[in-house]
Structures are given as structure tokens and as C-alpha cells.
């Protein structure tokens, strides 16, 4: 049984209700979490406020940084434990779960070093005045974390908020809570004051809604779907609470005929099968110049056929999807695409050891996908790659920008001038030239345009969103 973690104390929900924790590899429950309610959120917010007004808020930036560095070291020390929790909770292959724990430690390490470097400015003004700006924390920040990368997104969101001096109330997705409860416990072990990090589990429409509506929350960070992001913005707007939203993508990889195809193929494959395609920045569309369309599809198809899907502990190319409803949704979109005439180039293989009760989906490469088709417009959140051909640079830009999303884009070309033209013309928060993702890049600001959201997390830029700017003007004659 897992409890909420409020004021450094394991705390049962006042509701007395629980939710089963399901292993996606076999579909079976193996633990329970609290099905919390608005009162639990209120208690967590009060604990965070006391920390902010008390011991946490009184720490200097240097002292905050030292605590974050201790937490980073502790996470590295507990990598195998955290990876094991993430693996069983989310169905991640071993290498992905370990990578997520390592990335979490790196987020804390980065923000530990940034704490005492968040400076204000002095502003030249009229004679007799000295004017300066201060960066101050919002106070108590709310964080709604999705199930696909709980540790990584906790690191980039909560890590930045803590570095800026905020106290945090975190609502993990009900499908993926275990690693974050443990990280909060580790924070208490290394000396974070009670109430600095609070974890409240439960259903989104109950606990997430209560967090967004709580008047004690001074800033909300949300990663999830555009529809839920809209609801959170509307609730927050009623009390003028600022929000940072990362709302997914339908990201294109644009491949020109002069690209290094040996470099292209493994990156394109990894960008759609990592975490079973359940990645906001997944390269889920591949746009290929007409002259190399068939040869590149053939190479990609051979790579897809070699991909293997199975239980998380087998550490294959892909594990299961997170839950049964996600499996049904992905299969439904594929069935609809095939019924409308979209062709299949290749599929991966489900290993015989995969239990029938697990939530598995083999990777699928589709071809000649119409730009307006749902499979080319909607975020599938599964290992499905939609291929389409383009005639020239203008046509490539048109196709790449032809969705509601704008999170990430990849461009593959040796033409240096084209690289910069494409980077300018693509409507996207991040553009990668002859690579995709730059290895994760804790230092790189991350966020979207259009329906992919607004505000930025990761890198130093995140600290600006987790602070408010105060102008101080002193008249001294």
C-alpha cells in the first residue's frame, strides 16, 4: 500500500479509498495507491505554504542548491531501485527505466548549480533613482505529471520550481506514482524541510481538478493533452493563476534527398519506438523527398520488421503500452487508417513470452498517409509512424506545419542554407538538424507553440517561468 507524502510524512487519504496499481506487462494489480480528494490537496497546499513561509523559504539560494545536489546524488545511488519501480509501474524496458532515473539525477544536478545564478538587473533611469529587478518565487506551485515519463518530467518541472525557491504540490498520473513517491521520500532523507515536496495521488478529474482550483496554488505546471490543458487554463484564469503547459505533438522528421540515410534510419526508428511511442516529442511523421521515398521506406521497413516487443523485464526494443484503454485507442486508429486505404509497409514482432493480458502493440510503419487523415493529425501515443512524400522545400514546410501541434521537428539535409531556412520556417518549439532530440538535453529549453502549449521547461529558461519579476525603484536624490 502506497500513501500520499505530505510534510515528509506518509499520509493516507481522508477518503479511505484506494486505486489498484497495474503492471502493464501482464495487466495484473500488484500494489495500491490512495484515491485522494480535495481535502488531501488542501492539506498538501497548507504544508507547502508553511514550508515556503518557514524553513524552506528562509534558505539561501546556495543552501537550496546544496540540497538539490544531495538529492541528485541520492537518486544516482538509488538508480536501480527507482528504475525497478518505474519499470513495473509503467512497463518500461530496463534500459529506458535506468535512463529515466539517470536523467532525473541530472535535472537535480543542473538546477542545483543554477540556484544562485538567477540574477536580476539594474536599470539606468532618471537622476536620483536606483532601479533594480528581483526574481522571486511564485510561492506554492502545483505540478500535474503525466504517466509516460514521470521521473523525467518531475525533474524538469519540480526541479526548476525548487531551484527558484518554490514549495511544490505534485499530482502524478494515477497510472504512474510509485517512483515519485519514492523520490519525495529520498528528498526528506537528504534534508529537505517538511512540506517542500508533497505528493498526492488519485484520479485526474478529482485530484487534478482540485489542485488546479485550489486558491493556495500560485502557479500550475501541466503536461498532458490539449483538451485537459484547456480546462486547466480556464480554471486557472478565474483566479489569474499563471500556467505552463506542454500539450504534446505530432512531430515531423523531414528528410531531403541529400541526407545521410545511414544516420537517418536508426534515429527515425528510435524517435517513434522509444517508450513504445508514448512520448510527447515522438517523431510520429516522416516526410521524405519524392526521389528517395521508396528506397528509404524499404530501409525503414526492414528496421521495423526487426523490432521486438515484450515484457518490460526482457529489455527489448519496446515494452507494453501503459494501460488497456491506450492499447484499444491505438489499435482503433490503426484499424480506421487501414479501412480508409492507408497502406502498411512493415510491422514489428510480439515475442511469444508476452502474456495475453499485457497491453502490447507492435510498431507499425504506414505509407502514403493523407495529410488530413486522423493518423497524420492526432497524437497516437503509440509506436505508429506515418510516412508521406514531398516534392520540394516549400511542400515539405507545408506538410510539416499542417497540424495543430508544434512541439519538435527534425530536418535531415547536408545543405547548410536549407538547414537554416527550414529551422526558420518550421512552427515548432524545438528544431533539430541532422539529429533528433540532442540526447535529451536537460540544458535545452523545451516547450511548444500552437496546441502544443506555452511556456518553457528544462534549461535555465524554466527558472524564469517559475519566478515573478519585481521592480524596485529607490529615490535617493
Secondary structure, 3 states (H helix, E strand, C coil): CCCEEECCEEECCCCCCEEEEEECCCCEEEEEEECCCHHHHHHHHHHHHHHHHCHHHHCCHHHHHHHHHHHHHHHHHCHHHHHHHHHHHHCCCHHHHHHHHHHHHHHHHHHHHHHHHCCCCEECCCCCEEEEEEEEECCEEEEEECCCCHHHHHHHHHHHHHHCCCEEEEEECCCCCHHHHHHHHHHHHHCCCCCCEEECCCCHHHHHHHHHHCCCCCEEEEECCHHHHHHHHHHHHCCCCEEEEECCCCCEEEECCCCCHHHHHHHHHHHHHHHHHCCCCCCCEEEEEHHHHHHHHHHHHHHHHCCEECCHHHCCCECCCCCHHHHHHHHHHHHHHHHCCCEEEEECEECCCCCCCCCCCCCEEEECCCCCCHHHHCCCCCCEEEEEEECCHHHHHHHHCCCCCCCEEEEECCCHHHHHHHHHHCCCCEEEECCCCCCCCCCCCECCCHHHEECCECCCHHHHHCEEEEEEEEECC
